[in-house]
Amino acid sequence: MAKLEKTIETRLSIPRLSHTTLTDQTVSALQEAIKQGKFPPGSQLPPEMELLQMMGISRTTLREALRILEEQRLIRKQRGLGTFVMERAIVKDLSQNFGITEMISQAGYTPGSRDFKIYLENSSKSISERLNIPIDSPLVVIDRIRTANGTPVVWTQDIVPQEYLGGWMPKSSELNQSSVYECLENYAHIRIVNGVASFSAVQATSELVKKLNIKRNALLLLIDQVDHDENQRPVLYSLEYHLTDKFNFVINRKGPAF
């Protein structure tokens, strides 16, 4: 009985307008409900059957309306969990070089990391070329999932030549407290002054699907970056796979110059 009363209290009225389709009217009603805070950012929408009862529409109409809202990036479907209202985006200014921890904090979320793997491996030809070191040089690799309020948003790999660390081996406890840039400066006396990055859209592999809890072949933004120290020595190679529905990517462009 209590559940029925809750459904009645939260019933969403759909204005039946002759010049718009029922799907468009359903989209407008859900948009307004989100705007008014009936479904706050980050909250889960009611199950399909409950929404059907609340709105008095067909399953076909509801599913099409939800598809449109997902395209508008107002909601997101999370496999096995349900449909959620999108939270405010994390702004990543591509013209500035700063850590993911700071970026998540600036957006008002609590940054975190999980599934840490810190290990040694020998450099491949491609990594050796990026870091200007001999092939098979020992590397320290930091592999982790970055979270905002506990939700996965980025998978990162940070790679540093072991000889540059002066005997320091990164620990998850240190990296949970500070960015990799701060840790390199504090523990290995390496100060990053600039980075060169390339950006590309990639489809999620089976490994990324599992790590980030996303659909297979979902599009991610890959940032491939080499950071340099004060002597312009390449010291850090990073790969960052960003969930595009969690970020607002911006860049400051100068010009035009005549």
Buried (B, 14 or more C-beta within 10 A) or exposed (E): EEEEEEBEEBEBEBEEEEEEEBBBBBBBBBBEBBEEEEBEEEEEBBEBEBBBBBBEBEEEBBEBBBBBBBEEEBBBBEEEEEBBBBBEBBEBBEEEBBBBBBBBBBBEBEBBBEEBEBEEEEBEEEBBEBBEBEEEBEBBBBBBBBBBBEBBBBBBBBBBBBEBBEEBEBEBEBBBEBBBBBBBBEBBEBEBEEBEEEBEEEEBEEEBBEBBBBEEEBEBBBBBBBBBBEEEEBBBBBBBBBBBBBBEBEEEEEEEEE
